[in-house]
Amino acid sequence: MRHSIFILFILSIASISTFNAKAQADNERLEAKADRAFQAKEWASADALYLLLCQKEPGNFLPYARIMAACHMRDDKPRVTDAMKTAMQNGIKLPQLLSQLKSDLYSTGNAAAYPQILKESAQDLPFLRRAIQSRLLDYYLFRCDPANTIEYASALLKGAPDNTNFLNAIGKAYLDEGQIKKAAEAFAETLDKDPGNYDALVALGSCLGLPEGRVYLAKAYAIKPTPYLQTILKLNK
């Protein structure tokens, strides 16, 4: 009797393992088919196939990002928003999702779609607005786009007035625009909140120039001595 039960147990384990292996193989074939459709820019097919994959693997972030990209290309904005919302409901992390989305859009030659999707999603999903605005700020900082950097850093600053990263971003953007006075005001505001902020000390000292900016550059040098600051201040080790 015990021997029979043991055999049944072994057979059950083997059956489950076979089922799991088959399910994994089926998912891999489905993912490969979806990937081919996506790379071929067959957006409708890619959307449908990745939707099936989401149902099978709700915790996998890639299919949601691909659905968002495909639906944007099909001008189906509600589905873009729905895919992002569903991803969040299934525990997908927003940075992970958006990094995949950005990579996919760039790889298919649709880089300009990335900020557009983010802007539309921020409008449609208020509970994600600040998180998406933060990603937009990172994007425009990387792109050296002063106008949009100021817009999104200022919007984020309203909800976090003591955030010196946002203030420094605004200051850098004004510098890029050649508005030295406004840049200096932003960096000075950073130092009001964080007197030891190295980046703001260097930036404000550079904005003011010598001799007015010397005090800020000297403070920065005391925090982190660099050849650049040493040269400006004419200090000798």
C-alpha positions in Angstrom: 0.0 0.0 0.0 2.7 2.5 1.0 4.7 1.5 -2.1 1.6 2.3 -4.3 1.1 5.7 -2.7 4.8 6.5 -3.2 4.6 5.6 -6.9 1.5 7.7 -7.3 3.3 10.6 -5.6 6.2 10.3 -7.9 3.9 10.2 -10.9 2.1 13.3 -9.7 5.3 15.2 -9.4 6.5 14.1 -12.8 3.1 15.1 -14.3 3.3 18.6 -12.7 6.9 19.1 -13.9 5.9 18.1 -17.4 2.9 20.5 -17.3 5.1 23.4 -16.1 7.8 22.7 -18.7 5.1 22.7 -21.4 3.6 25.9 -20.1 7.0 27.6 -20.0 7.7 26.4 -23.6 4.3 27.7 -24.8 5.0 31.1 -23.2 8.5 31.3 -24.8 7.0 30.5 -28.2 4.3 33.2 -27.6 6.9 35.7 -26.5 9.1 35.0 -29.5 6.1 35.4 -31.9 5.2 38.7 -30.2 8.8 40.0 -30.4 8.9 39.3 -34.1 5.6 41.2 -34.7 6.9 44.1 -32.6 10.3 44.3 -34.4 8.4 44.1 -37.7 6.2 47.0 -36.6 3.1 44.9 -36.9 1.5 46.9 -34.1 -1.9 45.3 -34.0 -0.5 41.8 -33.9 2.1 42.7 -31.3 -0.6 44.3 -29.1 -2.8 41.2 -29.3 0.1 38.8 -28.6 1.6 40.7 -25.7 -1.9 41.0 -24.2 -2.0 37.2 -24.1 1.4 37.2 -22.5 0.3 39.6 -19.9 -2.5 37.3 -19.0 -0.1 34.4 -18.6 2.7 36.4 -16.9 1.1 39.4 -15.1 4.3 40.1 -13.2 6.4 40.5 -16.3 7.0 44.2 -17.1 8.1 43.8 -20.7 4.7 42.9 -22.3 3.1 46.0 -20.7 5.8 48.3 -22.1 5.4 46.7 -25.6 1.6 47.1 -25.5 2.0 50.8 -24.6 4.4 51.3 -27.5 2.3 49.4 -30.0 -0.9 51.1 -29.0 0.7 54.5 -29.2 1.8 53.7 -32.8 -1.8 52.7 -33.5 -3.0 56.0 -32.0 -5.0 54.1 -29.4 -4.3 56.4 -26.4 -6.9 54.8 -24.0 -5.1 51.4 -24.4 -1.8 53.0 -23.6 -3.2 54.4 -20.3 -4.9 51.1 -19.5 -1.7 49.1 -20.0 0.2 51.4 -17.6 -2.6 51.2 -15.0 -2.9 47.4 -15.3 0.9 47.1 -14.9 0.8 49.2 -11.7 -2.1 47.0 -10.4 0.0 43.9 -11.0 2.9 45.2 -9.0 5.1 46.4 -11.8 7.5 49.2 -10.8 7.1 52.4 -12.8 10.9 53.0 -13.3 11.2 49.5 -14.7 8.2 49.9 -17.0 9.3 53.2 -18.3 12.9 52.2 -18.9 11.7 49.3 -21.0 9.3 51.6 -22.9 12.0 54.1 -23.6 14.4 51.3 -24.8 11.7 49.8 -27.1 10.8 53.2 -28.6 14.4 54.1 -29.3 15.1 50.6 -30.8 12.2 51.0 -33.3 13.2 54.5 -34.3 10.3 56.2 -32.4 12.3 58.1 -29.7 10.1 61.2 -30.0 7.1 59.1 -28.8 8.6 58.6 -25.3 8.0 62.1 -23.8 4.6 62.3 -25.6 3.5 59.0 -24.0 4.7 60.2 -20.6 2.9 63.6 -20.9 -0.4 61.9 -21.9 -0.1 59.3 -19.1 0.6 62.0 -16.5 -2.6 63.8 -17.6 -4.7 60.6 -17.6 -3.4 59.0 -14.4 -3.2 61.7 -11.7 -2.0 59.2 -9.1 1.2 58.7 -11.1 1.6 62.4 -12.2 4.5 63.4 -10.0 6.4 60.1 -10.6 6.0 60.6 -14.4 6.9 64.3 -14.1 10.1 63.2 -12.4 11.0 60.9 -15.3 10.3 63.7 -17.7 12.6 66.0 -15.8 15.4 63.4 -16.0 14.7 63.1 -19.8 14.9 66.8 -20.4 18.0 67.2 -18.2 19.7 64.5 -20.3 18.5 66.2 -23.5 19.8 69.6 -22.3 16.4 71.1 -22.9 16.2 74.2 -20.7 12.6 75.2 -21.3 11.2 71.8 -20.5 13.6 71.3 -17.6 12.4 74.5 -16.0 8.7 73.6 -16.6 9.0 70.1 -14.9 11.4 71.1 -12.1 9.1 74.0 -11.2 6.0 71.8 -11.2 7.8 69.2 -9.0 9.1 72.0 -6.7 5.5 73.1 -5.9 5.0 69.8 -4.1 8.5 69.6 -2.6 9.7 73.2 -2.0 12.8 72.1 -0.1 14.0 69.8 -2.8 17.4 71.2 -3.8 17.8 68.8 -6.7 14.9 70.6 -8.4 16.3 74.0 -7.6 19.7 73.0 -9.0 18.0 71.7 -12.1 16.3 75.1 -12.6 19.6 76.9 -12.1 21.4 74.7 -14.6 18.6 75.3 -17.1 18.8 79.0 -16.7 22.6 78.8 -17.2 22.1 76.9 -20.4 19.8 79.7 -21.6 22.4 82.3 -20.6 20.2 83.8 -17.9 22.9 84.2 -15.4 20.9 86.3 -12.9 18.0 83.8 -12.7 20.5 80.9 -12.4 22.3 82.6 -9.5 18.9 83.2 -7.8 18.1 79.5 -8.0 21.5 78.3 -6.7 21.3 80.9 -3.9 17.9 79.5 -2.9 19.5 76.0 -2.8 22.1 77.3 -0.4 19.5 78.9 1.8 18.1 75.4 2.3 21.4 73.5 2.2 24.5 75.7 2.8 26.9 72.8 2.1 25.4 71.9 -1.3 28.6 71.4 -3.3 27.0 71.8 -6.8 25.2 75.0 -5.8 28.4 76.5 -4.3 30.4 75.8 -7.4 27.6 77.0 -9.7 26.8 80.2 -7.8 30.5 81.0 -7.4 30.9 80.6 -11.2 27.8 82.7 -11.9 29.1 85.6 -9.8 32.7 85.3 -10.9 35.7 86.7 -8.9 35.9 88.4 -6.5 32.2 88.1 -5.6 32.0 84.4 -6.0 35.2 83.6 -4.3 33.6 82.9 -0.9 31.3 80.2 -2.5 34.1 78.6 -4.5 36.3 78.5 -1.4 33.6 76.7 0.6 33.2 74.2 -2.3 37.0 73.7 -2.3 36.9 73.0 1.4 34.3 70.3 0.9 35.9 68.7 -2.2 39.3 70.0 -3.4 39.6 69.7 -7.2 42.2 71.0 -9.6 39.5 73.1 -11.3 38.7 75.0 -8.1 42.4 75.2 -7.1 43.2 76.9 -10.4 40.4 79.4 -10.1 41.2 80.2 -6.5 45.0 80.1 -7.2 45.5 77.9 -4.2 48.7 76.0 -3.6 48.7 72.6 -1.9 
